[in-house]
Amino acid sequence: MTELDFQGKTRFDRRAVRVDEAQRRLLEAVRPLAAEPVPLWRCVGRYPAEHSYATADWPPFARSGLDGYAVQAADIAQATPERPALLRVIDTIAAGQVSTAIVEPGTAVRIMTGAAVPEGADAVVMLEQTANAPAAGPGETASVLVKQPVASGRNIASRGEEFSCGSGIARPGERLRPGHIALLGTFGYAELSVVRRPRVAIFATGTELLSIEAPLEPGRIRDSNSSMVAALVKDAGCEPLPYGRLTDDPEMIVSALTAAFREADAVVTTGGVSVGDYDIMAGLLRQLKTASASGGAAGEIGQGATAAIGPVTDRAAGSGGTAPVKAAAYEEPPVAADLSGSLLFDKVAMRPGSPTSAALVNGKPLFALSGNPGACYVGFELFARPTLLRMQGCGDPLPRTVTAELAGPVTKGSPHDRYVRAKLFEQGGRLYVDPLAFGQSSMMASLPWANALVRISAGREGAEAGMAVQAIVLP
């Protein structure tokens, strides 16, 4: 195991993979987590771990679709408002009741919505198409006047019309919506076996970072990435575990990662993935890359002596103090860490966020995203969200892509495909996508209004307004 090489040439030896290839590697590296029983009402947005089936025919009996009268259609076939059909009312049925009366020619049963249709009736005429008729005399049964004909079978939901017993209701890979919850409740599922939600540890690296509540200092910025990523993790249906801020200290980061991988199902870090002298995450990932290349599919992450300045909030340590100032010194031999795995990629052919990296560590995904907020956001949507959805059991985790007309030009070219934050909208029956201002990787101003990422193919010229482009629809 070699110590972290911050100055060596290996930091530039990074071969870019295409976005779709990076996504493929991630999705092939993970599997859905274990199943857990969850009360039905809490299952919306989750993914079932097994198939669910109708436990009975639905409806389980022929039922009325509205308030009115159960009749024999032949009795009212010639009915008109001027010459209504006169029928004798023999019973009244509320929802939840079953009548013992049998509808014979010349008779009708008053019925409410959802009630079981009595034997002998083959249609229900709505209340608005009837009128009460007075009884013929004392002790006589009331009658009803029907003013419109109704075809046989009208306004009756027959048994098994929607589902036959054993029909499929929900299947693995399918996101449960409120409509699924209604169906599953109908068929007696008080709880459901669903895939567990991933717990995702979140770190922001960089000595320059301050806590959100801290006043600004010269040369330092507040850590907005941690909260943004936590919100994205929550939005993806997972449980965020904010581990806070870590200074540019390899030993500290390895220790924190070790603790995080014990508690979490995945880890997201922001910052430290470029080729700078203090890009710690890039150095750690290079160790995986080097160890994997020399010793098989899995390597170990070691740690050397540290150079850390400034405050750090460490979930594992539970402290938020100020780390002592240390001189930069990387000569000490590495110390073995309880982390092993393989690098999936350490560069992607895209802008922004080409240094975005990913690895499988202790069998769990590590997403090393850019520290620039815009690039961090794009990296999460392209790589972390689909992977986390797959871990939840989603059968189609990749983001939806649509073709739209570019509403404004993208003047800047790029050696790689560019993913530009944009506003997707429909106008006059056509779909447009409008690139937003402040789209550089370090800029945040456009983030709240972006509902799409428009992909601009690599080239010197960018793209002109009016071109047909591919847009990734954001949640």
Order of alpha helices (4+ residues) and beta strands (2+ residues): alpha-beta-beta-beta-beta-beta-beta-beta-beta-beta-beta-beta-alpha-beta-beta-beta-beta-alpha-beta-alpha-beta-alpha-beta-beta-beta-beta-beta-beta-beta-alpha-alpha-beta-beta-beta-beta-beta
